[in-house]
C-alpha cells in the first residue's frame, strides 16, 4: 500500500467519523482533487513504463548471454510488465467510458 493510498484512507476515515458525529467534513478544493488525481495517474503510468523498461532490459541481457540473468526471472518480469500494461489499459477504458457517460447526461 502506497503512502498516497494510506493518506487517502485516513482522510476518508476522518470524514466518515465527522459525518457520524454530525460535523460537516471539510471538502478539499476541486483544484487539489484534480491535481491529486493527475499525479496519481501520472505516477501509475510511469510505474508501468518503468516495469516494461526493466523487463525489456533484462530480456535483452539474457539474449546477449549474460550468465547473471535467469530465464525464469526474465519470464516473470515480462509477465509482470504485461499484466501491469493490461491493467492500465482497463483503467483507461473505464475512464473513457465514465467520461462518455457524463458527457451524455442531460442537465
TORPA-4810 file (N, C-alpha, C, O; in nm, 3 decimals):
<nodes>
NODE_1_0.086_-0.117_0.000_0.000_0.000_0.000_0.090_0.123_0.000_0.181_0.132_0.082_X
NODE_2_0.065_0.216_-0.089_0.150_0.334_-0.101_0.110_0.439_0.002_0.003_0.432_0.063_X
NODE_3_0.198_0.536_0.018_0.173_0.644_0.112_0.049_0.723_0.073_-0.028_0.765_0.160_X
NODE_4_0.030_0.743_-0.058_-0.087_0.816_-0.106_-0.215_0.743_-0.069_-0.313_0.805_-0.027_X
NODE_5_-0.216_0.611_-0.086_-0.334_0.533_-0.051_-0.364_0.540_0.098_-0.479_0.552_0.138_X
NODE_6_-0.259_0.532_0.181_-0.278_0.538_0.326_-0.331_0.674_0.366_-0.424_0.684_0.446_X
NODE_7_-0.273_0.780_0.310_-0.317_0.915_0.341_-0.463_0.935_0.300_-0.542_0.995_0.373_X
NODE_8_-0.497_0.885_0.183_-0.634_0.899_0.133_-0.731_0.820_0.223_-0.840_0.868_0.253_X
NODE_9_-0.689_0.702_0.266_-0.775_0.620_0.351_-0.798_0.688_0.486_-0.909_0.686_0.539_X
NODE_10_-0.693_0.748_0.541_-0.705_0.818_0.670_-0.799_0.937_0.656_-0.883_0.962_0.743_X
NODE_11_-0.786_1.011_0.545_-0.874_1.127_0.523_-1.020_1.082_0.511_-1.109_1.149_0.563_X
NODE_12_-1.043_0.971_0.443_-1.180_0.919_0.431_-1.235_0.875_0.566_-1.352_0.899_0.596_X
NODE_13_-1.150_0.812_0.647_-1.194_0.768_0.779_-1.229_0.888_0.868_-1.327_0.885_0.942_X
NODE_14_-1.149_0.994_0.860_-1.178_1.114_0.937_-1.309_1.179_0.892_-1.389_1.223_0.975_X
NODE_15_-1.330_1.183_0.762_-1.453_1.242_0.709_-1.574_1.161_0.754_-1.677_1.219_0.791_X
NODE_16_-1.564_1.028_0.753_-1.675_0.944_0.798_-1.700_0.963_0.948_-1.815_0.964_0.992_X
NODE_17_-1.592_0.977_1.026_-1.609_0.999_1.170_-1.678_1.132_1.197_-1.765_1.142_1.283_X
NODE_18_-1.638_1.235_1.122_-1.703_1.366_1.138_-1.849_1.360_1.098_-1.935_1.420_1.163_X
NODE_19_-1.877_1.287_0.992_-2.015_1.274_0.945_-2.099_1.200_1.049_-2.214_1.236_1.072_X
NODE_20_-2.042_1.098_1.112_-2.114_1.024_1.215_-2.142_1.110_1.337_-2.244_1.091_1.404_X
NODE_21_-2.054_1.205_1.366_-2.073_1.295_1.479_-2.162_1.413_1.444_-2.196_1.494_1.531_X
NODE_22_-2.199_1.424_1.318_-2.286_1.533_1.277_-2.210_1.658_1.236_-2.270_1.763_1.214_X
NODE_23_-2.079_1.647_1.225_-1.996_1.759_1.184_-1.981_1.754_1.032_-1.957_1.647_0.976_X
NODE_24_-1.996_1.868_0.966_-1.979_1.873_0.822_-1.831_1.863_0.789_-1.753_1.949_0.830_X
NODE_25_-1.791_1.759_0.716_-1.649_1.746_0.684_-1.604_1.854_0.587_-1.680_1.899_0.501_X
NODE_26_-1.479_1.895_0.602_-1.423_1.995_0.511_-1.392_1.929_0.378_-1.320_1.830_0.371_X
NODE_27_-1.448_1.984_0.273_-1.422_1.932_0.139_-1.299_1.999_0.082_-1.285_2.122_0.089_X
NODE_28_-1.207_1.919_0.024_-1.089_1.982_-0.036_-1.130_2.059_-0.161_-1.227_2.022_-0.227_X
NODE_29_-1.058_2.165_-0.193_-1.090_2.239_-0.314_-1.080_2.149_-0.436_-1.002_2.054_-0.439_X
NODE_30_-1.160_2.181_-0.538_-1.164_2.100_-0.659_-1.025_2.093_-0.723_-0.986_1.990_-0.776_X
NODE_31_-0.952_2.203_-0.718_-0.818_2.207_-0.779_-0.727_2.102_-0.716_-0.653_2.035_-0.787_X
NODE_32_-0.733_2.086_-0.582_-0.649_1.988_-0.515_-0.686_1.846_-0.556_-0.598_1.763_-0.577_X
NODE_33_-0.815_1.818_-0.568_-0.861_1.686_-0.608_-0.813_1.656_-0.750_-0.765_1.545_-0.777_X
NODE_34_-0.826_1.752_-0.840_-0.783_1.731_-0.978_-0.633_1.706_-0.987_-0.590_1.615_-1.057_X
NODE_35_-0.554_1.786_-0.917_-0.409_1.769_-0.924_-0.367_1.638_-0.856_-0.272_1.573_-0.900_X
NODE_36_-0.437_1.600_-0.750_-0.407_1.474_-0.684_-0.435_1.356_-0.777_-0.355_1.263_-0.785_X
NODE_37_-0.548_1.360_-0.847_-0.582_1.254_-0.941_-0.482_1.251_-1.055_-0.438_1.144_-1.097_X
NODE_38_-0.445_1.369_-1.105_-0.349_1.376_-1.214_-0.215_1.317_-1.172_-0.153_1.243_-1.248_X
NODE_39_-0.170_1.350_-1.051_-0.043_1.296_-1.002_-0.049_1.145_-0.984_0.047_1.075_-1.016_X
NODE_40_-0.160_1.095_-0.934_-0.177_0.951_-0.917_-0.174_0.880_-1.051_-0.111_0.775_-1.065_X
NODE_41_-0.243_0.935_-1.149_-0.245_0.876_-1.282_-0.107_0.879_-1.346_-0.063_0.781_-1.405_X
NODE_42_-0.038_0.993_-1.334_0.096_1.006_-1.391_0.192_0.906_-1.326_0.271_0.842_-1.395_X
NODE_43_0.186_0.893_-1.194_0.273_0.800_-1.124_0.247_0.656_-1.166_0.340_0.578_-1.181_X
NODE_44_0.120_0.622_-1.185_0.085_0.487_-1.228_0.139_0.457_-1.367_0.194_0.350_-1.391_X
NODE_45_0.125_0.552_-1.457_0.175_0.533_-1.593_0.327_0.521_-1.593_0.383_0.438_-1.664_X
NODE_46_0.393_0.603_-1.513_0.540_0.596_-1.504_0.586_0.463_-1.447_0.687_0.407_-1.490_X
NODE_47_0.511_0.411_-1.349_0.548_0.283_-1.289_0.534_0.169_-1.391_0.619_0.081_-1.397_X
NODE_48_0.426_0.172_-1.470_0.407_0.070_-1.574_0.519_0.081_-1.677_0.573_-0.021_-1.721_X
NODE_49_0.552_0.202_-1.715_0.660_0.224_-1.812_0.793_0.171_-1.760_0.868_0.107_-1.833_X
NODE_50_0.820_0.198_-1.635_0.946_0.152_-1.574_0.949_-0.001_-1.567_1.054_-0.061_-1.592_X
NODE_51_0.838_-0.063_-1.534_0.830_-0.209_-1.529_0.858_-0.269_-1.666_0.931_-0.367_-1.677_X
NODE_52_0.801_-0.210_-1.770_0.824_-0.259_-1.906_0.970_-0.238_-1.948_1.029_-0.325_-2.012_X
NODE_53_1.026_-0.125_-1.912_1.165_-0.097_-1.948_1.259_-0.196_-1.881_1.350_-0.248_-1.945_X
NODE_54_1.237_-0.223_-1.752_1.323_-0.317_-1.680_1.310_-0.458_-1.737_1.410_-0.528_-1.751_X
NODE_55_1.188_-0.499_-1.771_1.169_-0.632_-1.828_1.238_-0.642_-1.964_1.299_-0.744_-1.995_X
NODE_56_1.229_-0.538_-2.044_1.295_-0.538_-2.174_1.446_-0.543_-2.162_1.513_-0.615_-2.237_X
NODE_57_1.500_-0.468_-2.067_1.645_-0.469_-2.045_1.692_-0.605_-1.998_1.797_-0.654_-2.040_X
NODE_58_1.613_-0.667_-1.909_1.651_-0.798_-1.859_1.647_-0.902_-1.971_1.735_-0.987_-1.980_X
NODE_59_1.544_-0.895_-2.055_1.534_-0.988_-2.168_1.650_-0.968_-2.265_1.704_-1.065_-2.319_X
NODE_60_1.687_-0.843_-2.287_1.800_-0.814_-2.376_1.930_-0.869_-2.319_2.012_-0.924_-2.392_X
NODE_61_1.949_-0.852_-2.188_2.070_-0.907_-2.125_2.073_-1.059_-2.137_2.180_-1.117_-2.159_X
NODE_62_1.956_-1.124_-2.122_1.951_-1.268_-2.137_1.985_-1.309_-2.280_2.058_-1.406_-2.301_X
NODE_63_1.932_-1.235_-2.377_1.960_-1.264_-2.518_2.108_-1.249_-2.551_2.161_-1.320_-2.636_X
NODE_64_2.175_-1.155_-2.484_2.317_-1.131_-2.508_2.406_-1.236_-2.440_2.527_-1.239_-2.462_X
NODE_65_2.345_-1.322_-2.359_2.421_-1.431_-2.297_2.473_-1.400_-2.158_2.567_-1.466_-2.112_X
NODE_66_2.415_-1.302_-2.090_2.456_-1.269_-1.953_2.424_-1.386_-1.861_2.309_-1.428_-1.850_X
NODE_67_2.526_-1.439_-1.796_2.509_-1.555_-1.708_2.440_-1.520_-1.576_2.394_-1.610_-1.504_X
NODE_68_2.432_-1.391_-1.542_2.369_-1.349_-1.417_2.218_-1.336_-1.428_2.151_-1.310_-1.328_X
NODE_69_2.164_-1.354_-1.547_2.021_-1.339_-1.569_1.960_-1.477_-1.590_2.002_-1.552_-1.678_X
NODE_70_1.861_-1.509_-1.510_1.794_-1.638_-1.515_1.672_-1.629_-1.607_1.601_-1.529_-1.606_X
NODE_71_1.649_-1.733_-1.687_1.535_-1.734_-1.779_1.402_-1.721_-1.705_1.313_-1.649_-1.750_X
NODE_72_1.389_-1.790_-1.593_1.264_-1.783_-1.516_1.238_-1.640_-1.468_1.124_-1.594_-1.469_X
NODE_73_1.344_-1.572_-1.425_1.330_-1.435_-1.378_1.289_-1.342_-1.493_1.207_-1.252_-1.476_X
NODE_74_1.346_-1.366_-1.610_1.310_-1.287_-1.728_1.163_-1.308_-1.761_1.091_-1.211_-1.787_X
NODE_75_1.117_-1.432_-1.761_0.978_-1.461_-1.794_0.882_-1.400_-1.693_0.777_-1.347_-1.730_X
NODE_76_0.917_-1.406_-1.565_0.831_-1.347_-1.461_0.822_-1.196_-1.480_0.713_-1.139_-1.472_X
NODE_77_0.936_-1.131_-1.506_0.933_-0.986_-1.525_0.857_-0.946_-1.650_0.788_-0.844_-1.649_X
NODE_78_0.868_-1.024_-1.756_0.791_-0.994_-1.877_0.641_-1.009_-1.851_0.562_-0.929_-1.902_X
NODE_79_0.602_-1.109_-1.773_0.461_-1.127_-1.741_0.410_-1.015_-1.650_0.297_-0.968_-1.666_X
NODE_80_0.493_-0.972_-1.555_0.455_-0.858_-1.469_0.430_-0.734_-1.553_0.333_-0.661_-1.533_X
NODE_81_0.520_-0.710_-1.649_0.505_-0.593_-1.736_0.377_-0.605_-1.818_0.306_-0.506_-1.836_X
NODE_82_0.348_-0.724_-1.868_0.228_-0.746_-1.948_0.102_-0.724_-1.866_0.008_-0.658_-1.911_X
NODE_83_0.098_-0.779_-1.746_-0.020_-0.765_-1.660_-0.041_-0.620_-1.619_-0.154_-0.571_-1.619_X
NODE_84_0.068_-0.550_-1.586_0.053_-0.410_-1.546_0.004_-0.325_-1.662_-0.074_-0.232_-1.642_X
NODE_85_0.050_-0.355_-1.784_0.003_-0.280_-1.900_-0.145_-0.308_-1.928_-0.221_-0.216_-1.959_X
NODE_86_-0.186_-0.434_-1.916_-0.326_-0.468_-1.936_-0.415_-0.401_-1.832_-0.524_-0.354_-1.864_X
NODE_87_-0.369_-0.396_-1.707_-0.446_-0.330_-1.602_-0.459_-0.181_-1.631_-0.567_-0.123_-1.614_X
NODE_88_-0.350_-0.119_-1.675_-0.354_0.023_-1.707_-0.451_0.048_-1.824_-0.522_0.148_-1.826_X
NODE_89_-0.452_-0.041_-1.921_-0.543_-0.028_-2.035_-0.688_-0.038_-1.990_-0.773_0.037_-2.038_X
NODE_90_-0.717_-0.128_-1.898_-0.853_-0.142_-1.847_-0.896_-0.017_-1.770_-1.011_0.027_-1.781_X
NODE_91_-0.805_0.039_-1.691_-0.837_0.163_-1.619_-0.867_0.274_-1.718_-0.962_0.350_-1.701_X
NODE_92_-0.784_0.285_-1.822_-0.807_0.387_-1.925_-0.943_0.368_-1.991_-1.016_0.465_-2.012_X
NODE_93_-0.978_0.243_-2.023_-1.107_0.216_-2.086_-1.222_0.256_-1.994_-1.322_0.311_-2.040_X
NODE_94_-1.209_0.228_-1.865_-1.314_0.265_-1.770_-1.327_0.416_-1.758_-1.438_0.469_-1.750_X
NODE_95_-1.214_0.486_-1.758_-1.218_0.632_-1.752_-1.285_0.691_-1.875_-1.364_0.785_-1.864_X
NODE_96_-1.255_0.636_-1.992_-1.317_0.685_-2.115_-1.467_0.659_-2.113_-1.545_0.746_-2.152_X
NODE_97_-1.507_0.542_-2.068_-1.649_0.510_-2.059_-1.721_0.604_-1.961_-1.830_0.653_-1.990_X
NODE_98_-1.659_0.629_-1.845_-1.719_0.720_-1.747_-1.730_0.860_-1.805_-1.832_0.927_-1.786_X
NODE_99_-1.628_0.905_-1.875_-1.631_1.038_-1.937_-1.743_1.047_-2.040_-1.815_1.147_-2.045_X
NODE_100_-1.759_0.942_-2.121_-1.864_0.943_-2.223_-2.002_0.944_-2.159_-2.092_1.012_-2.207_X
NODE_101_-2.019_0.869_-2.049_-2.147_0.869_-1.980_-2.179_1.007_-1.923_-2.293_1.054_-1.931_X
NODE_102_-2.079_1.070_-1.866_-2.101_1.204_-1.810_-2.136_1.303_-1.920_-2.225_1.386_-1.903_X
NODE_103_-2.067_1.294_-2.032_-2.094_1.388_-2.142_-2.232_1.365_-2.203_-2.290_1.458_-2.260_X
NODE_104_-2.287_1.244_-2.193_-2.418_1.213_-2.249_-2.532_1.245_-2.153_-2.649_1.237_-2.190_X
NODE_105_-2.499_1.282_-2.028_-2.604_1.317_-1.932_-2.672_1.447_-1.972_-2.609_1.541_-2.020_X
NODE_106_-2.803_1.448_-1.951_-2.876_1.570_-1.978_-2.887_1.651_-1.850_-2.912_1.597_-1.742_X
NODE_107_-2.867_1.779_-1.864_-2.869_1.866_-1.746_-3.007_1.921_-1.722_-3.028_1.996_-1.627_X
</nodes>
